[in-house]
Amino acid sequence: MTASRVVNGYPHVRPAVREKVEEAIKALGYRPNSLARATRTGVSQIGMLYSNASSSNLSNYLMGAFRQASLSGCQLLIEPSQAHPTPAQAVQKLVDAGVGAVILPPPLCDDVAILESLEKAGVGAVSFATARPREGAPAVFIDDFEGARMMTQHLLDLGHVDIAFVRGDPAHSTAQLREKGFRETMAAAGLVVDETYVADGGFSYRGGLDAARHLLGLRRRPSAIFAANDDMAAAISAVAHGLGLSIPADLSIAGFDDTSVATTVWPELTTIRQPIADMAASAVLLAMDLARPSAEPGGHVQAQLQLIERASTAPPPA
């Protein structure tokens, strides 16, 4: 059983034991047979959807899933929902292909009609990065409220009071909880959120550009802007540079996710680290369990968050 867990990439194996098993595998020249493994486990294909091809999260999401699928010997069938007239048609394509389970990212993981259609078809669903995990249904998620609280408190601790917020797509449960975390932390500090300081960004770079032009065009600019993801934070940084503002001397900027864009912009972004690749790997394992004959509903996997402080935030200008 222990050797099987190592070969299949399951995480709960002590490092010393894992090392011994890996040494034995190398010495024996063992190579797992994917067809035999699929026959034994009853798992053939797992469907996986993505909804935003331009998201900086996408590469981590896919590579984490590919890595775990390779370790576990299952095949992934990837389908972009934007390639179809409706997300439901993308889901149906995977169902028609005979997948054993489907991994649903936001906002599909919160779509009741899609979840009901999969249940009716007898295909299991794993909710990925949902802010509303369903009881008795497998899900991989973070505490979005807590992440937003951590970042807002960080800006408050630096001395900022004029803090703007750029929210994500309201169809995403994650966007709703991140905004709630921001608002409640501001309220707990005795501060009233100026509604002119709250802008829509839709979780996209282009949306972040529009939000930044609005916020930085105000007569009284905020001293800090917290964007609900790194793509929007990077766009805000670009607009600020274009206006001749110094970051963070004139304006602090913070993001969320810690994607690759957070360290490709200058200055690098202070952000909340969400371990997307590890979460995707966990989703594959849950989907594999769900796709097996007579499978029991899987559990919930909550990933841990970390505030990453970089050069884009500092105390407000005197």
For each residue, the residues with C-beta under 8 A, 3 or more apart:
1: 4 5
2: 5 6 13 17 21
3: 6 7 21 24
4: 1 7 8
5: 1 2 8 10 12 13
6: 2 3 9 10 13 17 18 21 22 25
7: 3 4 21 25 30 32 71
8: 4 5 71 72 73
9: 6 67 68 71 72 281 285
10: 5 6 13 285
11:
12: 5
13: 2 5 6 10 17 18 21
14: 17 18
15: 18 19
16: 19 20
17: 2 6 13 14 20 21
18: 6 13 14 15 21 22
19: 15 16 22 23
20: 16 17 23 24
21: 2 3 6 7 13 17 18 24 25
22: 6 18 19 25 26
23: 19 20 26 27
24: 3 20 21 27 28 30
25: 6 7 21 22 28 30
26: 22 23 29
27: 23 24
28: 24 25
29: 26
30: 7 24 25
31:
32: 7 36 37 73
33: 36 37
34: 37 38 73 75
35: 38 39
36: 32 33 39 40
37: 32 33 34 40 41 72 73
38: 34 35 41 42 43 44 73 74 75
39: 35 36 42
40: 36 37
41: 37 38 73 74 288 292
42: 38 39 100 291 292 293
43: 38 46 74 100 288 291 292
44: 38 74 75 98 99 100 291
45: 74 75 76 77 97 98 99 100
46: 43 69 74 75 76 77 99 100 101 102 103 284 287 288 291
47: 76 77 79 91 94 95 97 99 101 102 103 123
48: 62 65 76 77 78 79 102 103
49: 78 79 80 81 87 90 91 94 102 103 104 105 108
50: 53 55 58 61 62 78 79 80 81 105
51: 80 81 82 87 105 106 107 108
52: 55 57 58 82 203 204
53: 50 58 80 82
54: 58 204 205 231
55: 50 52 58 203 231
56: 59 230 231 257 259 260 261
57: 52 60 61 229 257 259 276
58: 50 52 53 54 55 61 62
59: 56 62 63 260
60: 57 63 64 259 260 276 277 280
61: 50 57 58 64 65 105 128 276 277 280
62: 48 50 58 59 65 66 78 280
63: 59 60 66 67 277 280
64: 60 61 67 68 276 277 278 279 280 281
65: 48 61 62 68 69 76 103 280 281 283 284
66: 62 63 69 70 76
67: 9 63 64 70 71 277 281
68: 9 64 65 71 72 280 281 282 284 285
69: 46 65 66 72 73 74 75 76 284
70: 66 67 73
71: 7 8 9 67 68
72: 8 9 37 68 69 284 285 288
73: 8 32 34 37 38 41 69 70
74: 38 41 43 44 45 46 69 284 288
75: 34 38 44 45 46 69
76: 45 46 47 48 65 66 69 284
77: 45 46 47 48 94 97 99
78: 48 49 50 62
79: 47 48 49 50 83 90 93 94
80: 49 50 51 53 83 90
81: 49 50 51 84 87 90 91 108
82: 51 52 53
83: 79 80 90
84: 81 87 89 90 93
85: 89
86: 89 90
87: 49 51 81 84 90 91 108 111 114
88: 91 92 113 114 117
89: 84 85 86 92 93
90: 49 79 80 81 83 84 86 87 93 94
91: 47 49 81 87 88 94 95 102 104 108 114 117 118
92: 88 89 95 96 117
93: 79 84 89 90 96 97
94: 47 49 77 79 90 91 97 99 102 123
95: 47 91 92 98 99 102 117 118 121 123
96: 92 93
97: 45 47 77 93 94
98: 44 45 95
99: 44 45 46 47 77 94 95 102 123 291
100: 42 43 44 45 46 123 124 287 290 291 292
101: 46 47 123 124 125 126 287 288 290 291
102: 46 47 48 49 91 94 95 99 118 123 124 125 126 287
103: 46 47 48 49 65 125 126 128 280 283 284 287
104: 49 91 108 109 111 114 115 125 126 127 128
105: 49 50 51 61 108 109 128 129
106: 51 109 110 128 129 130 172 173 174
107: 51 110 111 169 171 172 173
108: 49 51 81 87 91 104 105 111 114
109: 104 105 106 115 125 127 128 129 130 139
110: 106 107 127 130 131 132 171 172 173
111: 87 104 107 108 114 115
112: 115 116
113: 88 116 117
114: 87 88 91 104 108 111 117 118 125
115: 104 109 111 112 118 119 125 134 137
116: 112 113 119 120
117: 88 91 92 95 113 114 120 121
118: 91 95 102 114 115 121 123 124 125
119: 115 116 122 123 125
120: 116 117
121: 95 117 118
122: 119
123: 47 94 95 99 100 101 102 118 119
124: 100 101 102 118 138 287 290 291 295
125: 101 102 103 104 109 114 115 118 119 137 138 290
126: 101 102 103 104 138 139 140 283 286 287 290 298
127: 104 109 110 130 133 134 137 138 139 140 141
128: 61 103 104 105 106 109 139 140 141 279 280 283
129: 105 106 109 140 141 142 174 274 276 279
130: 106 109 110 127 133 139 141 173 174
131: 110 141 144 145 172 173 174 176 177
132: 110 173
133: 127 130 137 139 141 300
134: 115 127 137 139
135:
136: 297
137: 115 125 127 133 134 297 298
138: 124 125 126 127 286 287 289 290 297 298 299 300
139: 109 126 127 128 130 133 134 300 301
140: 126 127 128 129 279 280 282 283 286 300 301 303
141: 127 128 129 130 131 133 279 300 301 302 303
142: 129 147 274 279 302 303 304 305
143: 146 147 302 305
144: 131 147 148 173 174 177 178 181
145: 131 148 149 177 178 180 181 184
146: 143 149 150 181 305
147: 142 143 144 150 151 178 181 256 272 274 305
148: 144 145 151 152 177 178 179 180 181 182 185 226 228 256 272
149: 145 146 152 153 181 182 184 185
150: 146 147 153 154 272 305 307
151: 147 148 154 155 182 226 254 256 270 271 272 307
152: 148 149 155 156 163 181 182 185 186 226
153: 149 150 156 157 185
154: 150 151 157 158 254 270 307 309 313
155: 151 152 158 160 163 224 226 252 254 313
156: 152 153 159 160 161 163 185 186 189
157: 153 154
158: 154 155 224 252 313 314 315 316
159: 156 315 316
160: 155 156 163 223 224 252 315 316
161: 156 191 223 316
162: 194 197 220 221 222 223 224 316
163: 152 155 156 160 182 186 191 197 222 223 224 225 226
164: 197 198 199 215 222 224 225 226
165: 179 182 183 193 197 198 199 225 226 227 228
166: 199 200 201 207 208 211 212 215 225 226 227 228 232 233 236
167: 170 175 178 179 198 199 200 201 228
168: 172 174 175 178 201 202 203 228 229 232
169: 107 172 175 202 203
170: 167 175 176 200
171: 107 110 175
172: 106 107 110 131 168 169 175 176 203
173: 106 107 110 130 131 132 144 176 177
174: 106 129 130 131 144 168 177 178
175: 167 168 169 170 171 172 178 179 203 228
176: 131 170 172 173 179 180
177: 131 144 145 148 173 174 180 181
178: 144 145 147 148 167 168 174 175 181 182 228 256
179: 148 165 167 175 176 182 183 198 228
180: 145 148 176 177 183 184
181: 144 145 146 147 148 149 152 177 178 184 185
182: 148 149 151 152 163 165 178 179 185 186 193 226
183: 165 179 180 186 187 193
184: 145 149 180 181 187 188
185: 148 149 152 153 156 181 182 188 189
186: 152 156 163 182 183 189 191 192 193
187: 183 184 190 191 192 193
188: 184 185
189: 156 185 186
190: 187
191: 161 163 186 187
192: 186 187
193: 165 182 183 186 187 197 198
194: 162 197 198
195: 198
196: 218
197: 162 163 164 165 193 194 215 218 222
198: 164 165 167 179 193 194 195
199: 164 165 166 167 210 211 214 215
200: 166 167 170 207 210 211
201: 166 167 168 204 207 208 210 211 227 228 229 232 235
202: 168 169 206 207
203: 52 55 168 169 172 175 207 228 229 231 232
204: 52 54 201 207 208 231 232
205: 54 208 209 231 232 234 235
206: 202 209 210 235
207: 166 200 201 202 203 204 210 211 232 235
208: 166 201 204 205 211 212 227 231 232 233 234 235 236
209: 205 206 212 213 235 238 239
210: 199 200 201 206 207 213 214
211: 166 199 200 201 207 208 214 215 227 232 235 236
212: 166 208 209 215 216 225 235 236 238 239 240
213: 209 210 216 217 239
214: 199 210 211 217 218
215: 164 166 197 199 211 212 218 221 222 225 236
216: 212 213 221 236 239 240 243 245 251
217: 213 214
218: 196 197 214 215 221 222
219:
220: 162
221: 162 215 216 218 251
222: 162 163 164 197 215 218 225 251
223: 160 161 162 163 251 252 316 317
224: 155 158 160 162 163 164 251 252 253 254 313 316
225: 163 164 165 166 212 215 222 233 236 251 252 253 254
226: 148 151 152 155 163 164 165 166 182 254 255
227: 165 166 201 208 211 230 232 233 236 253 254 255 256
228: 148 165 166 167 168 175 178 179 201 203 232 256
229: 57 168 201 203 232 233 255 256 257 259
230: 56 227 233 234 255 256 257 258 259 261 262 269 271
231: 54 55 56 203 204 205 208 234 235 259 261
232: 166 168 201 203 204 205 207 208 211 227 228 229 235 236 255
233: 166 208 225 227 229 230 236 237 253 254 255 256 262 269 271 312
234: 205 208 230 231 237 238 255 261 262 264 265 269
235: 201 205 206 207 208 209 211 212 231 232 238 239
236: 166 208 211 212 215 216 225 227 232 233 239 240 253
237: 233 234 240 241 247 253 265 266 269 312
238: 209 212 234 235 241 242 265
239: 209 212 213 216 235 236 242 243
240: 212 216 236 237 243 245 247 250 251 253
241: 237 238 244 245 247
242: 238 239
243: 216 239 240
244: 241
245: 216 240 241 250 251
246: 249 250 251
247: 237 240 241 250 251 252 253 267 312
248: 251 252 253 267 311 312 313 314
249: 246 314 317
250: 240 245 246 247 317
251: 216 221 222 223 224 225 240 245 246 247 248
252: 155 158 160 223 224 225 247 248 270 312 313 314 316
253: 224 225 227 233 236 237 240 247 248 269 270 312 313
254: 151 154 155 224 225 226 227 233 269 270 271 312 313
255: 226 227 229 230 232 233 234 258 262 269 270 271 272
256: 147 148 151 178 227 228 229 230 233 271 272 274
257: 56 57 229 230 262 271 272 273 274 276
258: 230 255 262 271 272 273 274 306 308
259: 56 57 60 229 230 231 262 276
260: 56 59 60 263 264
261: 56 230 231 234 264 265 269
262: 230 233 234 255 257 258 259 265 268 269 271 308 310
263: 260 268 269 310
264: 234 260 261
265: 234 237 238 261 262 268 269
266: 237
267: 247 248 310 311 312
268: 262 263 265 310 311 312
269: 230 233 234 237 253 254 255 261 262 263 265 310 312
270: 151 154 252 253 254 255 307 308 309 310 311 312 313
271: 151 230 233 254 255 256 257 258 262 307 308 310
272: 147 148 150 151 255 256 257 258 305 306 307 308
273: 257 258 305 306 307 308
274: 129 142 147 256 257 258 279 303 305
275: 278 279 303 304
276: 57 60 61 64 129 257 259 279 280
277: 60 61 63 64 67 280 281
278: 64 275 281 282 303
279: 64 128 129 140 141 142 274 275 276 282 283 301 303
280: 60 61 62 63 64 65 68 103 128 140 276 277 283 284
281: 9 64 65 67 68 277 278 284 285
282: 68 140 278 279 285 286 301 303
283: 65 103 126 128 140 279 280 286 287 301
284: 46 65 68 69 72 74 76 103 280 281 287 288
285: 9 10 68 72 281 282 288 289
286: 126 138 140 282 283 289 290 298 299 301
287: 46 100 101 102 103 124 126 138 283 284 290 291
288: 41 43 46 72 74 101 284 285 291 292
289: 138 285 286 292 295 296 298
290: 100 101 124 125 126 138 286 287 295 297 298
291: 42 43 44 46 99 100 101 124 287 288 295
292: 41 42 43 100 288 289 295
293: 42
294:
295: 124 289 290 291 292 298
296: 289
297: 136 137 138 290
298: 126 137 138 286 289 290 295
299: 138 286
300: 133 138 139 140 141
301: 139 140 141 279 282 283 286
302: 141 142 143
303: 140 141 142 274 275 278 279 282
304: 142 275
305: 142 143 146 147 150 272 273 274
306: 258 272 273
307: 150 151 154 270 271 272 273
308: 258 262 270 271 272 273
309: 154 270 313
310: 262 263 267 268 269 270 271 313
311: 248 267 268 270
312: 233 237 247 248 252 253 254 267 268 269 270
313: 154 155 158 224 248 252 253 254 270 309 310
314: 158 248 249 252
315: 158 159 160
316: 158 159 160 161 162 223 224 252
317: 223 249 250
318:
